[in-house]
Amino acid sequence: KAGVTQTPRYLIKTRGQQVTLSCSPISGHRSVSWYQQTPGQGLQFLFEYFSETQRNKGNFPGRFSGRQFSNSRSEMNVSTLELGDSALYLCASSLRVNYGYTFGSGTRLTVV
Amino acid sequence: AQSVAQPEDQVNVAEGNPLTVKCTYSVSGNPYLFWYVQYPNRGLQFLLKYITGDNLVKGSYGFEAEFNKSQTSFHLKKPSALVSDSALYFCAVRGFSGGYNKLIFGAGTRLAVHP
């Protein structure tokens, strides 16, 4: 079956702009989580959605937001981009909490 | 505070030799533990998890991990390393931090398998 699909794979944005990243989970998975990966901070949890509700949230500023649709697809949005937002953004889906998480290939965001 | 430590930035091993990638954790309550592998320019691939039950967990690609509650460790092992095992390995624990449940990752260990 198809894995977790993240689009786009690569993105270049200018400081101050906003960006929306998309994640389509594995069919039947209702939990979607987002992570930011940078060389300096490693893997940092952003948020987790289950059945269109945000269940968990990491320690990121309000510029980072997300949502989940009724078909379990999820989007995350970053407003007023800063250079430090340059990272690999990973999405993971799971049947339910504490099950194995399947990650997508990520979206590499570069802010210039 | 919930945390995961991977004490080695890099592990070097010769092909055919056994490998161990270390992980220790700190979490209140029963730990839910995971190992993931990341190849260059790719996302994370799930290797194995420990939720409950047998302390020796077998996973993908011949990897296994041993849960040790008294030492709060969850080391990843493989009896015979392959060059293709060279990648970045992450240990993670499902923990409760800042009022929320989340997957907390270690800093990662780069495994280099030499021919």
Interface residues (C-beta under 8 A of the other chain):
Chain A: V4 Q6 S33 Y35 G42 L43 F45 E48 R55 N56 K57 G58 N59 L90 A92 V97 N98 G100 Y101 T102 F103 G104 S105 G106 R108
Chain B: Y32 F34 Y36 N41 R42 G43 L44 Q45 F46 K49 I51 F90 A92 R94 G98 Y100 N101 K102 L103 I104 F105 G106 A107 G108
